[in-house]
Amino acid sequence: MYRVWNFVTNYSILLIAGALIALVWANLDSASYKYLVEYPLLMNDWVGVDASYWLKSYGKYYGYTELGDVQKVLSFHYLVNDVLMAFFFAIAAKEVWEAVILKNGSLRGRKAATPLVATAGGMFGPIAVYLGLALYLGSDTYNAVANGWAVPVATDIAFAYLVGRLVFGAGHPAVRFLLLLAIADDAAGLIILAVFYPSGELAPEMLLLSVAAAIGVYVLFNWLPRRMDQGNQLRPVSTWVRNRLSFWPYLLASAISWYGFQEAGLHPALGLLPIVPTLPHADRAFGIFSEAEQYLTDLLNHTEHLLKHPVEIVLFFFGLLNAGVEFSAIGEATWLVLAGLLIGKPVGILLFGWFAAGPMRLGLPAGMRTIDLFVIGFVAAIGFTVSLFIASVAFESGPVQDAAKMGALLSFFAAVVSIIAGRLFRIERQES
């Protein structure tokens, strides 16, 4: 439990602090809070939100009536959500990549089949509940909130895993099942963001920049040094590249890839994803909650640990700039998000998990019961970080976005529901 709590403390305590400060600030003085969020840091022609949109939506709050020939505004919100959060998603992508590519990866082979099918249920269930209830409430409500269908799809992997261990105990097979499901859910969330929530008009040809950056850095600084060292156990070229150049070529490639995503109209926070697989990696991974990974010397793990403290600070500002919702903003979108998470998640995971284990004959891990899937669903209903992010890109600033964000914040109550469900369904905790 210590290592899990240590991970959550490292990566989430500042996020929670930022979110709490934002909630208090927004409810005490919403004007000054909103002034901070979209504060213009730099007027330029390369990076930021479209200048005409920023001027129309926020310019009057800062005394701007025109911006001249400026094309972009780098606001505080854009800097955090679209630029710096790219490092957070890169860390998430690193875990997904290792789970898929390594020989002992958790998302390889038959052992991942049932969790993957259950993950699909954990996506379709919330979507069905969210959109179904929205349609039931009338066309006006449906039209207002429909674009937020992906908000209740997300699972906050760190908090879900922590609560899962509290409910099931560290040694219960349901905990590993939950982790596999959460990793797969993260991967699906990244795909959803890229496909369904573009940040502007699509220009897919600009993705060639990202492709070229990824191929170039892989060939020149990963494949070629290993090729030149073939047959030489001392690996002099690879060692020189690793010691002298370190992560800098990959950082440059990341900047190019990020710009390609921005210009392509995809959400630029995902811009580092093509670069992550190009970094040299070890042939094994101990997992995101393992202290042992810090002793792996491959560049992928080394870079992740270099990013640790910067990402903590980024998450603080992410919470600060995105969680500032007035309590009066609670509305229909809030309840739809919560219904999707607290009803759609457990029901979807139970039904799809049962179908995979039974009719599909994929089975469940030894020691797991079918009803455990239902409890896992409640644990996976903790959306928080990624749900907040999706809410911020699914809706324009306003009451609907604020209401959806409140639903993401209130998803923390899924932890309480999970503990109650564990008691009702007589979960036998297994500590080892």
C-alpha positions in Angstrom: 0.0 0.0 0.0 2.9 2.4 0.7 4.2 2.4 -2.8 0.7 3.0 -4.2 0.0 5.8 -1.8 3.5 7.2 -2.5 2.7 7.3 -6.2 -0.7 9.0 -5.7 1.0 11.5 -3.3 3.7 12.2 -5.9 1.5 12.7 -8.9 -1.8 13.8 -7.4 -1.4 15.7 -4.2 -0.6 18.9 -6.0 -3.4 18.3 -8.5 -5.8 18.0 -5.6 -4.4 21.1 -4.0 -4.7 23.1 -7.2 -8.3 21.9 -7.7 -9.3 22.8 -4.1 -7.7 26.3 -4.4 -9.6 26.8 -7.6 -12.9 25.7 -6.1 -12.5 28.1 -3.2 -11.2 31.0 -5.3 -13.9 30.7 -8.0 -16.7 30.7 -5.4 -15.2 33.6 -3.4 -14.2 35.8 -6.3 -15.0 34.4 -9.7 -14.0 37.5 -11.6 -10.4 37.5 -10.5 -10.2 33.7 -11.0 -11.5 34.0 -14.6 -9.1 36.8 -15.2 -6.2 34.5 -14.3 -7.3 31.6 -16.4 -7.2 33.2 -19.9 -4.5 35.8 -19.1 -2.7 36.5 -22.4 1.0 35.6 -21.9 2.2 36.2 -25.5 0.7 37.5 -28.7 2.4 35.7 -31.6 1.8 33.9 -34.9 2.9 30.4 -34.0 1.5 29.0 -30.7 -1.8 29.5 -28.9 -5.5 29.8 -29.4 -6.9 31.6 -32.5 -6.5 35.3 -31.9 -10.0 36.2 -33.2 -11.6 33.6 -30.9 -9.7 34.8 -27.9 -10.5 38.5 -28.7 -14.2 37.8 -29.1 -14.4 35.6 -26.0 -12.0 37.2 -23.5 -10.5 40.3 -24.9 -12.9 42.7 -23.2 -11.8 41.4 -19.7 -8.2 42.5 -20.4 -9.0 45.8 -22.2 -8.3 44.5 -25.7 -10.5 45.7 -28.6 -8.2 44.6 -31.4 -5.0 42.6 -31.8 -3.8 43.8 -35.2 -2.2 41.2 -37.4 -1.6 38.7 -34.5 -2.8 35.2 -35.3 -2.3 33.4 -32.0 -2.7 34.2 -28.3 -0.7 32.1 -25.8 -3.0 32.3 -22.8 -2.2 30.8 -19.4 -4.9 28.2 -19.9 -3.5 27.2 -23.4 0.0 27.0 -22.0 -1.1 24.5 -19.3 -3.8 22.5 -21.1 -2.4 22.3 -24.6 1.4 22.6 -24.1 2.5 21.4 -20.7 -0.1 18.7 -20.3 1.6 17.0 -23.2 4.2 15.7 -20.8 1.5 14.2 -18.5 0.0 12.3 -21.5 3.4 11.2 -22.6 3.9 9.5 -19.2 0.5 7.8 -19.6 1.4 6.8 -23.1 4.7 5.3 -21.8 2.8 2.9 -19.5 0.4 1.9 -22.3 3.3 1.4 -24.7 5.2 -0.9 -22.3 2.1 -2.8 -21.5 1.6 -3.6 -25.2 5.1 -4.0 -26.6 7.1 -5.8 -23.9 7.1 -9.6 -23.8 5.6 -9.7 -20.3 3.4 -6.6 -20.9 0.1 -6.6 -19.1 -1.9 -6.0 -22.2 -0.4 -8.9 -24.2 -1.9 -12.3 -24.8 -4.9 -14.1 -23.4 -4.5 -12.7 -19.9 -5.6 -9.3 -21.1 -8.6 -10.5 -23.1 -11.3 -10.3 -20.5 -10.1 -6.9 -19.1 -10.1 -5.5 -22.6 -13.6 -6.6 -23.3 -14.7 -5.2 -19.9 -13.0 -1.9 -20.8 -15.3 -1.7 -23.9 -18.2 -2.1 -21.5 -16.8 0.6 -19.3 -16.9 2.9 -22.3 -20.1 2.0 -24.0 -22.1 1.9 -20.7 -21.4 5.5 -19.7 -22.0 6.7 -23.2 -25.3 5.0 -23.4 -26.5 6.2 -20.0 -25.2 9.8 -20.6 -26.8 10.2 -24.1 -29.9 8.2 -23.2 -30.7 10.3 -20.2 -29.9 13.5 -22.1 -32.3 12.4 -24.8 -35.0 11.6 -22.2 -34.6 15.1 -20.8 -35.5 16.6 -24.2 -33.9 17.8 -27.4 -32.7 21.1 -25.9 -30.8 19.4 -23.2 -29.5 16.7 -25.6 -28.2 19.3 -28.1 -26.5 21.3 -25.3 -24.7 18.4 -23.7 -24.3 15.8 -26.5 -20.7 16.7 -27.3 -19.6 15.7 -23.8 -20.4 12.0 -24.2 -16.8 11.1 -23.6 -16.5 12.9 -20.2 -17.8 9.9 -18.2 -15.7 7.4 -20.2 -12.5 8.2 -18.4 -10.9 6.5 -15.4 -8.3 8.2 -13.2 -5.8 5.3 -13.0 -3.9 6.4 -9.9 -7.0 7.0 -7.7 -8.9 4.0 -9.0 -5.9 1.7 -8.3 -5.6 3.1 -4.8 -9.3 2.7 -4.0 -9.2 -0.8 -5.6 -6.6 -1.9 -3.1 -8.6 -0.4 -0.3 -11.7 -2.4 -1.3 -10.1 -5.7 -2.4 -6.8 -5.8 -0.6 -3.4 -5.8 -2.3 -3.4 -9.6 -3.1 -6.8 -9.9 -4.7 -6.8 -10.8 -8.4 -9.4 -8.1 -9.0 -6.8 -5.4 -8.3 -4.6 -6.5 -11.2 -7.7 -6.8 -13.4 -8.6 -3.3 -12.4 -5.1 -2.0 -13.4 -5.3 -3.7 -16.8 -8.7 -2.2 -17.4 -7.5 1.3 -16.3 -4.5 1.2 -18.6 -6.6 0.1 -21.5 -9.1 2.9 -20.6 -6.3 5.4 -20.7 -5.3 4.2 -24.2 -8.9 4.5 -25.4 -9.2 7.9 -23.9 -6.1 9.1 -25.8 -7.7 7.8 -29.0 -11.0 9.5 -28.3 -9.3 12.8 -27.7 -7.4 12.6 -30.9 -10.3 11.4 -33.1 -13.4 13.1 -31.7 -12.1 16.3 -30.2 -9.9 18.2 -32.7 -8.8 21.6 -31.6 -9.5 23.3 -34.9 -10.0 22.7 -38.6 -8.4 19.5 -39.6 -5.3 19.6 -41.8 -4.1 16.0 -41.7 -1.2 16.7 -44.0 0.5 18.6 -41.1 0.8 15.3 -39.3 3.6 14.5 -41.7 5.7 16.7 -39.4 5.0 14.4 -36.5 5.6 11.3 -38.5 8.9 12.7 -39.9 10.0 13.7 -36.4 9.3 10.3 -35.0 10.9 8.4 -37.8 13.9 10.7 -37.9 14.7 10.6 -34.2 14.2 6.8 -34.1 16.4 6.0 -37.0 19.2 8.5 -36.1 19.4 8.1 -32.4 18.0 4.6 -31.6 18.1 2.2 -34.6 21.4 3.5 -36.2 23.5 3.4 -33.1 22.4 -0.1 -32.3 23.0 -1.1 -35.9 26.6 0.3 -35.7 27.2 -1.6 -32.4 26.1 -4.9 -33.8 28.5 -7.6 -32.7 30.3 -5.3 -30.2 29.2 -6.1 -26.6 30.7 -2.8 -25.4 28.2 -0.9 -27.5 30.4 2.3 -27.8 28.1 4.2 -30.2 24.9 3.6 -28.3 26.7 4.5 -25.0 28.0 7.7 -26.5 24.6 8.7 -27.8 23.0 7.8 -24.4 25.6 9.7 -22.3 26.3 12.7 -24.5 23.0 13.4 -26.2 20.6 11.9 -23.6 17.0 13.0 -24.2 17.7 16.2 -26.1 17.1 14.9 -29.7 13.8 13.4 -28.5 12.8 16.7 -26.9 13.4 18.5 -30.2 11.5 15.9 -32.1 8.7 16.3 -29.5 8.5 20.0 -30.1 8.2 19.4 -33.9 5.6 16.7 -33.4 3.6 18.9 -31.0 3.6 21.7 -33.6 2.4 19.2 -36.2 -0.5 18.2 -34.0 -1.5 21.8 -33.4 -1.4 22.7 -37.1 -3.2 19.5 -38.0 -6.1 20.5 -35.8 -5.7 17.6 -33.4 -5.4 18.4 -29.7 -1.8 19.4 -29.2 -1.6 17.9 -25.7 -1.3 14.5 -27.5 1.5 15.7 -29.7 4.3 13.8 -27.9 2.6 10.4 -28.3 4.3 9.5 -31.6 7.7 10.2 -30.0 7.3 8.0 -26.9 7.7 4.6 -28.8 11.0 5.9 -30.4 12.9 6.1 -27.1 15.1 3.2 -26.3 13.4 1.1 -23.6 14.3 -1.8 -21.3 13.0 -5.3 -22.1 10.9 -5.3 -18.9 8.8 -2.9 -16.8 7.9 -3.1 -13.2 4.8 -0.9 -13.5 3.8 2.6 -12.7 3.5 1.9 -8.9 6.9 0.2 -8.6 9.8 1.8 -6.9 12.1 -0.6 -8.9 11.5 1.3 -12.1 13.8 4.1 -11.0 16.7 1.7 -11.2 16.1 0.9 -14.9 18.7 2.9 -16.9 17.1 2.8 -20.3 16.3 6.3 -21.7 12.5 5.8 -21.6 12.4 5.2 -17.9 15.2 7.8 -17.3 13.1 10.4 -19.1 10.0 9.5 -17.2 11.7 10.0 -13.9 13.2 13.3 -15.1 9.7 14.5 -15.9 8.3 13.4 -12.5 8.7 16.8 -10.6 7.8 19.0 -13.6 4.7 17.0 -14.2 3.7 17.4 -10.5 3.8 21.2 -11.0 2.0 21.0 -14.3 -0.8 19.0 -12.6 -1.1 21.6 -9.9 -1.7 24.3 -12.5 -4.0 22.0 -14.4 -6.2 21.6 -11.3 -5.9 25.4 -10.6 -7.0 26.4 -14.1 -9.7 23.8 -14.7 -11.4 23.0 -11.4 -12.6 26.5 -10.6 -16.3 25.9 -10.9 -18.9 27.8 -8.9 -21.2 25.5 -6.9 -24.2 27.3 -8.6 -23.0 25.8 -11.9 -24.3 22.3 -10.9 -26.8 21.4 -13.5 -28.0 18.8 -15.9 -24.6 18.0 -17.3 -23.3 17.4 -13.7 -25.9 14.7 -13.1 -25.5 13.2 -16.6 -21.7 12.8 -16.1 -22.3 11.3 -12.6 -25.0 8.9 -13.9 -22.7 7.8 -16.8 -19.9 7.1 -14.3 -21.8 5.6 -11.4 -24.4 3.7 -13.4 -23.0 3.2 -16.9 -19.5 2.1 -15.7 -20.4 -0.7 -13.3 -23.2 -2.0 -15.5 -21.2 -1.9 -18.6 -18.1 -3.5 -17.1 -20.3 -6.2 -15.4 -22.2 -7.1 -18.6 -19.2 -7.1 -21.0 -17.0 -8.8 -18.4 -19.6 -11.5 -17.9 -20.0 -12.0 -21.6 -16.2 -12.3 -22.1 -15.8 -14.7 -19.2 -18.9 -16.8 -19.9 -20.2 -17.0 -23.5 -16.8 -16.0 -25.0 -15.1 -18.5 -22.7 -12.2 -16.2 -21.9 -12.6 -16.7 -18.2 -11.8 -14.7 -15.1 -8.6 -14.7 -13.1 -8.6 -17.5 -10.4 -10.2 -16.2 -7.2 -12.4 -13.6 -9.0 -16.2 -13.8 -8.9 -18.5 -12.3 -11.6 -20.0 -9.9 -9.0 -16.5 -8.5 -8.5 -16.8 -7.0 -11.9 -19.6 -4.8 -10.6 -17.5 -3.5 -7.8 -14.6 -2.9 -10.1 -17.0 -0.8 -12.2 -17.7 1.5 -9.2 -14.0 1.9 -8.6 -13.3 2.7 -12.3 -16.0 5.4 -12.0 -13.5 7.8 -10.5 -12.9 10.1 -13.5 -11.3 13.2 -12.2 -8.1 14.1 -14.1 -9.0 12.9 -17.7 -12.7 13.7 -17.2 -11.8 17.2 -16.3 -9.6 17.5 -19.4 -12.2 16.1 -21.7 -14.8 18.5 -20.3 -12.5 21.4 -21.0 -12.2 20.5 -24.7 -15.7 19.1 -25.3 -17.5 22.4 -24.4 -16.8 26.0 -24.8 -16.3 28.1 -21.6 -19.7 28.6 -20.0 -22.3 27.0 -17.8 -22.5 23.6 -19.6 -18.7 23.2 -19.3 -18.7 24.2 -15.7 -21.5 21.8 -14.9 -19.7 18.9 -16.7 -16.5 19.8 -14.7 -18.4 19.6 -11.5 -19.6 16.1 -12.4 -15.9 15.1 -13.0 -15.0 16.6 -9.6 -17.8 14.9 -7.8 -16.8 11.5 -9.3 -14.6 11.2 -6.2 -17.8 10.0 -4.4 -17.4 6.8 -6.4 -14.7 5.9 -3.9 -17.3 5.9 -1.1 -19.8 4.0 -3.2 -17.0 1.4 -4.0 -16.3 0.8 -0.4 -20.1 0.4 0.4 -20.5 -2.0 -2.6 -17.5 -4.0 -1.4 -19.3 -4.5 1.9 -22.7 -5.3 0.3 -21.3 -7.9 -2.0 -19.0 -9.4 0.7 -15.7 -8.8 -0.9 -13.1 -10.8 1.0 -10.0 -8.7 1.2 -6.7 -10.4 0.3 -3.6 -8.7 1.5 -1.0 -11.0 -0.1 
